């Protein structure tokens, strides 16, 4: 009986030693926090490096108070801007890389993107080249789809992705942006011919 009690006491002591191995637990916790901190720091460095590479992108056009006569208005989320055709090449210059809520107004003069708590931006009608629905942009995949507006800025073609609160509105926006882009291009061609 004493050997059984001795074995039980030895097993209990071993179990308590494993449970009470605080230096080991603290070491693993600190190590894990250091790895998480390193990953965060590397991501931040990558973001800053991308911003430095894109520092040559000129400032965006000034944001007007109104977009002209309103064609469409919607609310949703802004998912980011990439170089056209490359859905992973995020543009971070001038606040275009930050995801946020967005209120969009398509007017006769262009597209006004108002982002509460972030930088608003303006795409003049003459810079709009088209729109489409797509499943992803800037590394973000949205199975129910996004509205992707294609536009030019100082010779660089860009795609900006939006997800409306009511995704069934995307089709109307694709058509309206295409019509505005076509109308603006036709008007510029006629003015050049005169």
KENULUM-138246 format. One record per residue: x, y, z of N, C-alpha, C in turn; residue number from 1. Coordinates in pm, whole numbers, plus 50000, padded with zeros to 5 digits. Layout:
BEGIN
+-------+-------+-------+-------+-------+-------+-------+-------+-------+-------+
:  n_px :  n_py :  n_pz : ca_px : ca_py : ca_pz :  c_px :  c_py :  c_pz : nukol :
+-------+-------+-------+-------+-------+-------+-------+-------+-------+-------+
:     X :     Y :     Z :     X :     Y :     Z :     X :     Y :     Z :   NUM :
...
+-------+-------+-------+-------+-------+-------+-------+-------+-------+-------+
//
This chain:
BEGIN
+-------+-------+-------+-------+-------+-------+-------+-------+-------+-------+
:  n_px :  n_py :  n_pz : ca_px : ca_py : ca_pz :  c_px :  c_py :  c_pz : nukol :
+-------+-------+-------+-------+-------+-------+-------+-------+-------+-------+
: 50081 : 49882 : 50000 : 50000 : 50000 : 50000 : 50086 : 50125 : 50000 :     1 :
: 50198 : 50119 : 50072 : 50285 : 50235 : 50077 : 50351 : 50261 : 49943 :     2 :
: 50381 : 50154 : 49866 : 50440 : 50175 : 49733 : 50338 : 50237 : 49638 :     3 :
: 50210 : 50200 : 49652 : 50106 : 50260 : 49569 : 50091 : 50407 : 49604 :     4 :
: 50094 : 50439 : 49732 : 50084 : 50577 : 49775 : 50207 : 50655 : 49729 :     5 :
: 50322 : 50592 : 49735 : 50445 : 50656 : 49690 : 50443 : 50681 : 49539 :     6 :
: 50390 : 50581 : 49462 : 50379 : 50599 : 49316 : 50280 : 50711 : 49283 :     7 :
: 50170 : 50714 : 49354 : 50070 : 50818 : 49331 : 50127 : 50955 : 49365 :     8 :
: 50203 : 50962 : 49472 : 50263 : 51089 : 49511 : 50367 : 51134 : 49409 :     9 :
: 50442 : 51037 : 49354 : 50542 : 51070 : 49252 : 50474 : 51119 : 49124 :    10 :
: 50364 : 51051 : 49084 : 50289 : 51094 : 48965 : 50229 : 51233 : 48985 :    11 :
: 50175 : 51256 : 49105 : 50117 : 51387 : 49136 : 50225 : 51496 : 49132 :    12 :
: 50342 : 51464 : 49185 : 50452 : 51561 : 49183 : 50495 : 51592 : 49040 :    13 :
: 50500 : 51487 : 48952 : 50536 : 51509 : 48812 : 50430 : 51595 : 48742 :    14 :
: 50303 : 51567 : 48768 : 50194 : 51643 : 48706 : 50198 : 51789 : 48751 :    15 :
: 50222 : 51811 : 48880 : 50231 : 51948 : 48931 : 50352 : 52020 : 48871 :    16 :
: 50460 : 51949 : 48850 : 50578 : 52011 : 48790 : 50549 : 52055 : 48647 :    17 :
: 50473 : 51972 : 48573 : 50439 : 52011 : 48436 : 50344 : 52130 : 48434 :    18 :
: 50244 : 52129 : 48521 : 50146 : 52237 : 48526 : 50211 : 52365 : 48576 :    19 :
: 50301 : 52355 : 48669 : 50361 : 52473 : 48730 : 50493 : 52513 : 48662 :    20 :
: 50512 : 52477 : 48537 : 50634 : 52514 : 48464 : 50618 : 52655 : 48409 :    21 :
: 50603 : 52753 : 48500 : 50577 : 52890 : 48459 : 50688 : 52951 : 48375 :    22 :
: 50814 : 52926 : 48405 : 50918 : 52985 : 48319 : 50907 : 52937 : 48174 :    23 :
: 50871 : 52811 : 48156 : 50853 : 52759 : 48020 : 50736 : 52825 : 47949 :    24 :
: 50623 : 52840 : 48021 : 50505 : 52905 : 47962 : 50532 : 53051 : 47928 :    25 :
: 50600 : 53119 : 48020 : 50631 : 53260 : 47997 : 50726 : 53274 : 47878 :    26 :
: 50823 : 53184 : 47871 : 50917 : 53187 : 47758 : 50846 : 53169 : 47624 :    27 :
: 50756 : 53071 : 47617 : 50681 : 53048 : 47493 : 50591 : 53167 : 47459 :    28 :
: 50529 : 53225 : 47561 : 50441 : 53341 : 47538 : 50520 : 53459 : 47485 :    29 :
: 50633 : 53488 : 47548 : 50717 : 53599 : 47502 : 50767 : 53572 : 47360 :    30 :
: 50807 : 53449 : 47333 : 50853 : 53414 : 47198 : 50744 : 53433 : 47094 :    31 :
: 50622 : 53390 : 47127 : 50510 : 53406 : 47034 : 50479 : 53554 : 47011 :    32 :
: 50481 : 53633 : 47118 : 50457 : 53778 : 47102 : 50565 : 53843 : 47017 :    33 :
: 50689 : 53799 : 47033 : 50797 : 53854 : 46950 : 50777 : 53820 : 46803 :    34 :
: 50734 : 53698 : 46774 : 50708 : 53659 : 46634 : 50593 : 53741 : 46577 :    35 :
: 50485 : 53758 : 46654 : 50372 : 53840 : 46607 : 50418 : 53984 : 46583 :    36 :
: 50497 : 54039 : 46675 : 50549 : 54174 : 46658 : 50636 : 54187 : 46534 :    37 :
: 50720 : 54087 : 46508 : 50806 : 54088 : 46390 : 50724 : 54085 : 46262 :    38 :
: 50621 : 54000 : 46259 : 50535 : 53992 : 46140 : 50464 : 54126 : 46117 :    39 :
: 50412 : 54186 : 46224 : 50346 : 54316 : 46211 : 50444 : 54420 : 46159 :    40 :
: 50566 : 54424 : 46214 : 50666 : 54520 : 46172 : 50702 : 54501 : 46025 :    41 :
: 50716 : 54376 : 45980 : 50747 : 54350 : 45839 : 50633 : 54395 : 45748 :    42 :
: 50508 : 54372 : 45790 : 50394 : 54419 : 45711 : 50395 : 54571 : 45700 :    43 :
: 50424 : 54637 : 45811 : 50429 : 54783 : 45812 : 50541 : 54835 : 45721 :    44 :
: 50656 : 54768 : 45724 : 50767 : 54807 : 45637 : 50729 : 54789 : 45490 :    45 :
: 50658 : 54681 : 45459 : 50613 : 54659 : 45322 : 50518 : 54768 : 45276 :    46 :
: 50427 : 54809 : 45364 : 50332 : 54915 : 45331 : 50408 : 55046 : 45306 :    47 :
: 50504 : 55079 : 45393 : 50583 : 55202 : 45374 : 50669 : 55195 : 45248 :    48 :
: 50724 : 55079 : 45218 : 50803 : 55062 : 45096 : 50716 : 55086 : 44973 :    49 :
: 50593 : 55031 : 44974 : 50501 : 55052 : 44862 : 50466 : 55200 : 44849 :    50 :
: 50444 : 55268 : 44961 : 50413 : 55411 : 44958 : 50531 : 55488 : 44897 :    51 :
: 50654 : 55450 : 44932 : 50772 : 55516 : 44877 : 50781 : 55492 : 44726 :    52 :
: 50755 : 55369 : 44683 : 50759 : 55340 : 44539 : 50655 : 55420 : 44461 :    53 :
: 50541 : 55448 : 44525 : 50433 : 55518 : 44458 : 50432 : 55668 : 44485 :    54 :
: 50541 : 55718 : 44542 : 50547 : 55860 : 44576 : 50546 : 55948 : 44451 :    55 :
: 50574 : 55891 : 44335 : 50574 : 55967 : 44210 : 50434 : 55990 : 44154 :    56 :
: 50334 : 55925 : 44212 : 50196 : 55947 : 44165 : 50153 : 56086 : 44208 :    57 :
: 50115 : 56170 : 44112 : 50076 : 56308 : 44146 : 49951 : 56311 : 44236 :    58 :
: 49932 : 56420 : 44307 : 49812 : 56433 : 44392 : 49685 : 56415 : 44310 :    59 :
: 49582 : 56366 : 44376 : 49453 : 56345 : 44310 : 49386 : 56480 : 44286 :    60 :
: 49290 : 56485 : 44192 : 49218 : 56611 : 44168 : 49147 : 56657 : 44296 :    61 :
: 49133 : 56788 : 44309 : 49065 : 56845 : 44425 : 48920 : 56796 : 44430 :    62 :
: 48872 : 56771 : 44550 : 48736 : 56719 : 44568 : 48639 : 56837 : 44565 :    63 :
: 48544 : 56836 : 44471 : 48444 : 56944 : 44465 : 48335 : 56921 : 44571 :    64 :
: 48255 : 57022 : 44592 : 48144 : 57006 : 44688 : 48034 : 56920 : 44628 :    65 :
: 48015 : 56929 : 44498 : 47911 : 56851 : 44430 : 47968 : 56788 : 44305 :    66 :
: 47903 : 56680 : 44261 : 47948 : 56608 : 44141 : 47868 : 56649 : 44018 :    67 :
: 47800 : 56761 : 44025 : 47712 : 56800 : 43915 : 47575 : 56737 : 43935 :    68 :
: 47494 : 56738 : 43828 : 47361 : 56676 : 43838 : 47378 : 56529 : 43872 :    69 :
: 47312 : 56484 : 43979 : 47328 : 56347 : 44028 : 47263 : 56246 : 43935 :    70 :
: 47339 : 56143 : 43900 : 47289 : 56031 : 43820 : 47255 : 55914 : 43911 :    71 :
: 47348 : 55878 : 44001 : 47326 : 55768 : 44097 : 47395 : 55800 : 44229 :    72 :
: 47339 : 55745 : 44337 : 47401 : 55755 : 44469 : 47387 : 55619 : 44538 :    73 :
: 47492 : 55578 : 44608 : 47489 : 55453 : 44684 : 47587 : 55460 : 44800 :    74 :
: 47566 : 55372 : 44897 : 47656 : 55361 : 45012 : 47707 : 55218 : 45020 :    75 :
: 47825 : 55203 : 45076 : 47881 : 55070 : 45091 : 48021 : 55078 : 45147 :    76 :
: 48109 : 54992 : 45095 : 48248 : 54987 : 45140 : 48342 : 55009 : 45022 :    77 :
: 48447 : 55082 : 45049 : 48555 : 55100 : 44952 : 48660 : 54996 : 44986 :    78 :
: 48699 : 54912 : 44889 : 48793 : 54803 : 44915 : 48935 : 54833 : 44869 :    79 :
: 48956 : 54940 : 44796 : 49092 : 54975 : 44757 : 49105 : 55002 : 44609 :    80 :
: 49223 : 55050 : 44573 : 49255 : 55081 : 44434 : 49381 : 55006 : 44396 :    81 :
: 49382 : 54953 : 44274 : 49499 : 54882 : 44221 : 49530 : 54938 : 44083 :    82 :
: 49647 : 54903 : 44031 : 49672 : 54936 : 43891 : 49579 : 54850 : 43808 :    83 :
: 49527 : 54904 : 43700 : 49426 : 54835 : 43620 : 49477 : 54700 : 43571 :    84 :
: 49395 : 54599 : 43586 : 49427 : 54467 : 43537 : 49513 : 54384 : 43632 :    85 :
: 49563 : 54444 : 43741 : 49646 : 54371 : 43837 : 49582 : 54384 : 43974 :    86 :
: 49494 : 54291 : 44007 : 49412 : 54304 : 44128 : 49490 : 54289 : 44258 :    87 :
: 49620 : 54256 : 44251 : 49701 : 54246 : 44372 : 49795 : 54365 : 44391 :    88 :
: 49808 : 54451 : 44291 : 49901 : 54565 : 44299 : 49830 : 54686 : 44359 :    89 :
: 49816 : 54684 : 44490 : 49742 : 54789 : 44561 : 49815 : 54923 : 44552 :    90 :
: 49739 : 55029 : 44530 : 49791 : 55166 : 44531 : 49763 : 55222 : 44671 :    91 :
: 49868 : 55263 : 44742 : 49850 : 55316 : 44877 : 49872 : 55467 : 44884 :    92 :
: 49924 : 55527 : 44778 : 49950 : 55671 : 44777 : 49819 : 55749 : 44789 :    93 :
: 49826 : 55862 : 44855 : 49715 : 55957 : 44868 : 49591 : 55896 : 44935 :    94 :
: 49612 : 55798 : 45022 : 49500 : 55740 : 45097 : 49418 : 55638 : 45020 :    95 :
: 49461 : 55601 : 44899 : 49382 : 55508 : 44818 : 49393 : 55363 : 44865 :    96 :
: 49484 : 55334 : 44957 : 49503 : 55196 : 45000 : 49420 : 55155 : 45120 :    97 :
: 49350 : 55249 : 45182 : 49278 : 55222 : 45305 : 49134 : 55182 : 45278 :    98 :
: 49094 : 55065 : 45329 : 48954 : 55023 : 45318 : 48870 : 55105 : 45414 :    99 :
: 48748 : 55137 : 45373 : 48663 : 55220 : 45458 : 48519 : 55217 : 45409 :   100 :
: 48430 : 55275 : 45489 : 48294 : 55301 : 45444 : 48303 : 55406 : 45334 :   101 :
: 48205 : 55407 : 45245 : 48206 : 55506 : 45137 : 48065 : 55538 : 45091 :   102 :
: 48044 : 55665 : 45060 : 47921 : 55712 : 44996 : 47961 : 55760 : 44858 :   103 :
: 47902 : 55697 : 44755 : 47937 : 55733 : 44617 : 47826 : 55814 : 44553 :   104 :
: 47869 : 55916 : 44481 : 47775 : 55997 : 44402 : 47832 : 56007 : 44262 :   105 :
: 47757 : 55953 : 44166 : 47794 : 55967 : 44025 : 47714 : 56082 : 43970 :   106 :
: 47786 : 56186 : 43927 : 47720 : 56302 : 43870 : 47768 : 56325 : 43728 :   107 :
: 47713 : 56425 : 43663 : 47753 : 56456 : 43525 : 47900 : 56495 : 43515 :   108 :
: 47957 : 56545 : 43624 : 48096 : 56590 : 43622 : 48196 : 56484 : 43666 :   109 :
: 48147 : 56372 : 43723 : 48238 : 56267 : 43767 : 48186 : 56188 : 43885 :   110 :
: 48277 : 56115 : 43949 : 48243 : 56027 : 44061 : 48304 : 56083 : 44189 :   111 :
: 48219 : 56111 : 44286 : 48261 : 56163 : 44415 : 48255 : 56049 : 44516 :   112 :
: 48368 : 56020 : 44579 : 48376 : 55914 : 44680 : 48402 : 55981 : 44814 :   113 :
: 48301 : 55980 : 44900 : 48313 : 56040 : 45033 : 48331 : 55927 : 45134 :   114 :
: 48441 : 55936 : 45210 : 48474 : 55830 : 45306 : 48481 : 55889 : 45446 :   115 :
: 48376 : 55865 : 45526 : 48377 : 55918 : 45663 : 48499 : 55867 : 45741 :   116 :
: 48573 : 55959 : 45798 : 48691 : 55922 : 45876 : 48815 : 55895 : 45793 :   117 :
: 48807 : 55916 : 45662 : 48923 : 55894 : 45575 : 48922 : 55999 : 45464 :   118 :
: 49019 : 55990 : 45375 : 49035 : 56089 : 45269 : 48932 : 56066 : 45158 :   119 :
: 48854 : 56170 : 45126 : 48761 : 56163 : 45012 : 48843 : 56176 : 44884 :   120 :
: 48787 : 56123 : 44774 : 48854 : 56148 : 44646 : 48752 : 56165 : 44535 :   121 :
: 48801 : 56225 : 44428 : 48719 : 56267 : 44315 : 48778 : 56212 : 44187 :   122 :
: 48691 : 56152 : 44103 : 48733 : 56106 : 43971 : 48653 : 56185 : 43868 :   123 :
: 48717 : 56281 : 43800 : 48645 : 56359 : 43700 : 48591 : 56270 : 43588 :   124 :
: 48482 : 56311 : 43527 : 48416 : 56231 : 43422 : 48512 : 56199 : 43308 :   125 :
: 48600 : 56293 : 43273 : 48692 : 56269 : 43161 : 48799 : 56165 : 43195 :   126 :
: 48812 : 56129 : 43323 : 48909 : 56025 : 43363 : 48845 : 55887 : 43373 :   127 :
: 48713 : 55881 : 43377 : 48644 : 55751 : 43384 : 48655 : 55679 : 43251 :   128 :
: 48690 : 55551 : 43255 : 48699 : 55474 : 43130 : 48600 : 55358 : 43127 :   129 :
: 48541 : 55321 : 43241 : 48443 : 55213 : 43242 : 48424 : 55154 : 43380 :   130 :
: 48341 : 55052 : 43387 : 48314 : 54983 : 43513 : 48273 : 54840 : 43481 :   131 :
: 48289 : 54753 : 43581 : 48250 : 54613 : 43565 : 48224 : 54556 : 43704 :   132 :
: 48163 : 54440 : 43707 : 48152 : 54368 : 43834 : 48263 : 54263 : 43834 :   133 :
: 48317 : 54238 : 43952 : 48427 : 54143 : 43966 : 48416 : 54080 : 44103 :   134 :
: 48496 : 53976 : 44126 : 48487 : 53906 : 44254 : 48595 : 53950 : 44353 :   135 :
: 48694 : 54028 : 44308 : 48797 : 54067 : 44403 : 48881 : 54183 : 44355 :   136 :
: 48946 : 54249 : 44452 : 49039 : 54357 : 44423 : 49129 : 54376 : 44544 :   137 :
: 49253 : 54415 : 44520 : 49349 : 54446 : 44627 : 49361 : 54333 : 44727 :   138 :
: 49362 : 54209 : 44678 : 49379 : 54094 : 44765 : 49254 : 54055 : 44842 :   139 :
: 49142 : 54121 : 44818 : 49017 : 54094 : 44889 : 48920 : 54030 : 44791 :   140 :
: 48873 : 53909 : 44824 : 48775 : 53839 : 44739 : 48639 : 53849 : 44805 :   141 :
: 48541 : 53893 : 44728 : 48404 : 53906 : 44777 : 48315 : 53822 : 44685 :   142 :
: 48272 : 53704 : 44731 : 48197 : 53613 : 44644 : 48072 : 53676 : 44582 :   143 :
: 48006 : 53766 : 44656 : 47884 : 53827 : 44600 : 47914 : 53940 : 44504 :   144 :
: 48040 : 53975 : 44488 : 48081 : 54069 : 44384 : 48109 : 54211 : 44430 :   145 :
: 48186 : 54279 : 44347 : 48225 : 54418 : 44368 : 48197 : 54498 : 44242 :   146 :
: 48178 : 54626 : 44260 : 48178 : 54718 : 44146 : 48321 : 54768 : 44133 :   147 :
: 48381 : 54748 : 44016 : 48517 : 54795 : 43991 : 48509 : 54906 : 43886 :   148 :
: 48549 : 55026 : 43926 : 48548 : 55143 : 43837 : 48690 : 55162 : 43785 :   149 :
: 48705 : 55167 : 43653 : 48835 : 55189 : 43591 : 48847 : 55335 : 43552 :   150 :
: 48961 : 55394 : 43585 : 48984 : 55536 : 43557 : 49133 : 55562 : 43538 :   151 :
: 49164 : 55678 : 43483 : 49304 : 55714 : 43460 : 49340 : 55833 : 43548 :   152 :
: 49466 : 55834 : 43589 : 49518 : 55946 : 43666 : 49660 : 55973 : 43619 :   153 :
: 49676 : 56085 : 43549 : 49808 : 56126 : 43499 : 49876 : 56014 : 43420 :   154 :
: 49800 : 55949 : 43333 : 49856 : 55846 : 43246 : 49859 : 55707 : 43306 :   155 :
: 49821 : 55692 : 43431 : 49818 : 55560 : 43496 : 49674 : 55513 : 43503 :   156 :
: 49649 : 55391 : 43453 : 49513 : 55337 : 43458 : 49495 : 55261 : 43589 :   157 :
: 49386 : 55293 : 43659 : 49359 : 55239 : 43792 : 49222 : 55172 : 43798 :   158 :
: 49208 : 55077 : 43891 : 49079 : 55013 : 43922 : 49049 : 55040 : 44069 :   159 :
: 48929 : 55088 : 44098 : 48886 : 55108 : 44236 : 48765 : 55018 : 44263 :   160 :
: 48769 : 54946 : 44375 : 48664 : 54849 : 44405 : 48572 : 54895 : 44517 :   161 :
: 48442 : 54875 : 44494 : 48339 : 54913 : 44591 : 48241 : 54797 : 44607 :   162 :
: 48191 : 54782 : 44729 : 48087 : 54683 : 44757 : 47973 : 54758 : 44821 :   163 :
: 47860 : 54768 : 44750 : 47746 : 54844 : 44801 : 47670 : 54765 : 44906 :   164 :
: 47597 : 54837 : 44990 : 47513 : 54772 : 45090 : 47408 : 54684 : 45023 :   165 :
: 47367 : 54722 : 44903 : 47271 : 54645 : 44823 : 47341 : 54607 : 44692 :   166 :
: 47403 : 54487 : 44687 : 47483 : 54450 : 44569 : 47405 : 54446 : 44438 :   167 :
: 47272 : 54439 : 44445 : 47195 : 54439 : 44320 : 47205 : 54573 : 44247 :   168 :
: 47261 : 54676 : 44312 : 47280 : 54807 : 44248 : 47402 : 54810 : 44156 :   169 :
: 47491 : 54711 : 44166 : 47615 : 54713 : 44089 : 47589 : 54722 : 43939 :   170 :
: 47492 : 54647 : 43887 : 47465 : 54646 : 43742 : 47426 : 54785 : 43691 :   171 :
: 47343 : 54856 : 43767 : 47301 : 54991 : 43725 : 47421 : 55085 : 43722 :   172 :
: 47513 : 55068 : 43816 : 47633 : 55152 : 43820 : 47725 : 55122 : 43702 :   173 :
: 47740 : 54996 : 43667 : 47823 : 54960 : 43551 : 47772 : 55031 : 43427 :   174 :
: 47643 : 55025 : 43407 : 47581 : 55087 : 43289 : 47595 : 55239 : 43293 :   175 :
: 47569 : 55300 : 43409 : 47574 : 55446 : 43420 : 47716 : 55500 : 43401 :   176 :
: 47815 : 55432 : 43459 : 47954 : 55477 : 43443 : 47997 : 55462 : 43298 :   177 :
: 47959 : 55352 : 43235 : 47993 : 55331 : 43093 : 47931 : 55441 : 43005 :   178 :
: 47806 : 55475 : 43031 : 47740 : 55580 : 42953 : 47808 : 55715 : 42974 :   179 :
: 47842 : 55748 : 43100 : 47909 : 55875 : 43128 : 48046 : 55880 : 43062 :   180 :
: 48122 : 55771 : 43069 : 48255 : 55766 : 43007 : 48243 : 55783 : 42856 :   181 :
: 48147 : 55715 : 42794 : 48127 : 55726 : 42649 : 48085 : 55867 : 42610 :   182 :
: 47991 : 55923 : 42686 : 47943 : 56059 : 42656 : 48057 : 56159 : 42669 :   183 :
: 48141 : 56146 : 42769 : 48253 : 56238 : 42789 : 48356 : 56224 : 42679 :   184 :
: 48386 : 56099 : 42639 : 48483 : 56076 : 42531 : 48431 : 56134 : 42399 :   185 :
: 48302 : 56114 : 42372 : 48242 : 56169 : 42249 : 48248 : 56320 : 42250 :   186 :
: 48218 : 56381 : 42365 : 48220 : 56526 : 42376 : 48362 : 56580 : 42354 :   187 :
: 48462 : 56514 : 42412 : 48602 : 56557 : 42393 : 48644 : 56544 : 42247 :   188 :
: 48601 : 56436 : 42181 : 48633 : 56415 : 42040 : 48570 : 56523 : 41953 :   189 :
: 48445 : 56557 : 41982 : 48376 : 56662 : 41905 : 48443 : 56798 : 41927 :   190 :
: 48484 : 56825 : 42052 : 48549 : 56954 : 42079 : 48685 : 56962 : 42010 :   191 :
: 48756 : 56850 : 42002 : 48886 : 56848 : 41934 : 48869 : 56866 : 41785 :   192 :
: 48759 : 56815 : 41729 : 48736 : 56825 : 41584 : 48693 : 56967 : 41545 :   193 :
: 48635 : 57042 : 41638 : 48585 : 57177 : 41604 : 48696 : 57274 : 41585 :   194 :
+-------+-------+-------+-------+-------+-------+-------+-------+-------+-------+
//
